[in-house]
Amino acid sequence: MTLHEKSIIIEEKAAGGFHMAHRRIIGVISTRTADTEQRELLQGIIPAAWAQNTDVVVISNIYNPEYDDEKLAAENDIYNLIASPDLCGLILITESFINPTNRAQITAMMNARVDIPQVAVGSDVAGFHLDHCLMLNTSDADDLEDMTTHLIEVHAFTEIDLLTGFDNSGVSHRRVEGYRRALAQHGIAFDESHVIFGDFWMPSGKALAE
């Protein structure tokens, strides 16, 4: 059975009875969609798609470690759905992918889909080299500047630690840039000891808390 055969059928009551038609399907590519950021994005994507008579298929694994794990290899077979001819478009949530092998897999499959439009949402994450994709990027520096400013102006904090991502990631350093700008605007000296490079994932947060 194809994705179309599994998709919702519209039933529109007309004078002669019911008219039934297949709906278009967009694939949203992500990881761990139970996480807050992914849920919030889907809460915007899905109603907008339904309003355009379009269904959404969420293509996501459950476990998303930064390292490769043979026991979890089957988790990523779900991304083979990117090749489905039933999809009329793709939306990629870039920042959810922390595993380099996953990024390479997604890149290859999306670059092969020259037949449908593609959008990538989130920061420009290393490892994604997408040839046919419209990038809708967030401003990491501006966002961290706003958050740091809030902590200073609203909560009167002057000693603020920043846990960012990998040291070799441009995203991580753009976040540090925004943090530094907010400190400078409020006359607070930047101290490198308050910047901690992590892994964009729970282990580095746990290690810092401990």
Solvent accessible surface area in square Angstrom, and as a share of the most:
residue,aa,sasa,rsa
1,M,168,0.75
2,T,68,0.40
3,L,29,0.14
4,H,54,0.24
5,E,103,0.46
6,K,135,0.57
7,S,18,0.12
8,I,102,0.52
9,I,62,0.32
10,I,29,0.14
11,E,108,0.49
12,E,92,0.41
13,K,170,0.72
14,A,58,0.45
15,A,119,0.92
16,G,86,0.83
17,G,28,0.27
18,F,131,0.55
19,H,102,0.46
20,M,111,0.50
21,A,39,0.30
22,H,107,0.48
23,R,32,0.12
24,R,130,0.47
25,I,2,0.01
26,I,40,0.20
27,G,0,0.00
28,V,0,0.00
29,I,0,0.00
30,S,0,0.00
31,T,1,0.00
32,R,60,0.22
33,T,34,0.20
34,A,78,0.61
35,D,40,0.21
36,T,80,0.46
37,E,84,0.38
38,Q,8,0.04
39,R,110,0.40
40,E,111,0.50
41,L,51,0.25
42,L,20,0.10
43,Q,122,0.54
44,G,46,0.44
45,I,27,0.14
46,I,44,0.22
47,P,71,0.45
48,A,60,0.47
49,A,9,0.07
50,W,137,0.48
51,A,82,0.63
52,Q,120,0.53
53,N,70,0.36
54,T,3,0.02
55,D,10,0.05
56,V,27,0.15
57,V,35,0.20
58,V,53,0.30
59,I,0,0.00
60,S,17,0.11
61,N,8,0.04
62,I,116,0.59
63,Y,120,0.46
64,N,5,0.02
65,P,23,0.14
66,E,63,0.28
67,Y,137,0.52
68,D,100,0.52
69,D,37,0.19
70,E,165,0.74
71,K,175,0.74
72,L,46,0.23
73,A,60,0.46
74,A,77,0.60
75,E,42,0.19
76,N,34,0.17
77,D,86,0.44
78,I,62,0.31
79,Y,0,0.00
80,N,86,0.44
81,L,68,0.34
82,I,0,0.00
83,A,60,0.47
84,S,15,0.10
85,P,123,0.77
86,D,22,0.11
87,L,5,0.02
88,C,46,0.28
89,G,5,0.05
90,L,3,0.01
91,I,28,0.14
92,L,0,0.00
93,I,2,0.01
94,T,0,0.00
95,E,42,0.19
96,S,10,0.06
97,F,1,0.00
98,I,6,0.03
99,N,8,0.04
100,P,79,0.50
101,T,72,0.42
102,N,5,0.03
103,R,24,0.09
104,A,60,0.47
105,Q,49,0.22
106,I,0,0.00
107,T,16,0.09
108,A,64,0.50
109,M,40,0.18
110,M,0,0.00
111,N,32,0.16
112,A,73,0.57
113,R,19,0.07
114,V,106,0.61
115,D,98,0.51
116,I,21,0.11
117,P,97,0.61
118,Q,6,0.03
119,V,38,0.22
120,A,0,0.00
121,V,31,0.18
122,G,5,0.05
123,S,0,0.00
124,D,84,0.43
125,V,17,0.10
126,A,70,0.54
127,G,29,0.28
128,F,16,0.07
129,H,131,0.58
130,L,30,0.15
131,D,102,0.53
132,H,82,0.37
133,C,22,0.13
134,L,111,0.55
135,M,76,0.34
136,L,94,0.47
137,N,83,0.42
138,T,65,0.38
139,S,52,0.34
140,D,8,0.04
141,A,12,0.10
142,D,69,0.35
143,D,63,0.33
144,L,22,0.11
145,E,30,0.14
146,D,94,0.48
147,M,108,0.48
148,T,4,0.02
149,T,31,0.18
150,H,89,0.40
151,L,57,0.28
152,I,20,0.10
153,E,114,0.51
154,V,95,0.55
155,H,89,0.40
156,A,82,0.63
157,F,103,0.43
158,T,91,0.53
159,E,135,0.61
160,I,19,0.10
161,D,82,0.43
162,L,17,0.09
163,L,64,0.32
164,T,7,0.04
165,G,0,0.00
166,F,50,0.21
167,D,85,0.44
168,N,142,0.73
169,S,15,0.10
170,G,43,0.41
171,V,6,0.03
172,S,0,0.00
173,H,86,0.39
174,R,82,0.30
175,R,49,0.18
176,V,15,0.09
177,E,81,0.36
178,G,0,0.00
179,Y,4,0.02
180,R,117,0.43
181,R,76,0.28
182,A,0,0.00
183,L,5,0.03
184,A,75,0.58
185,Q,116,0.51
186,H,60,0.27
187,G,72,0.70
188,I,35,0.18
189,A,90,0.70
190,F,55,0.23
191,D,65,0.33
192,E,133,0.60
193,S,87,0.56
194,H,41,0.18
195,V,20,0.12
196,I,48,0.24
197,F,74,0.31
198,G,13,0.12
199,D,25,0.13
200,F,63,0.26
201,W,57,0.20
202,M,120,0.53
203,P,74,0.47
204,S,20,0.13
205,G,29,0.28
206,K,133,0.56
207,A,68,0.53
208,L,79,0.39
209,A,92,0.71
210,E,156,0.70
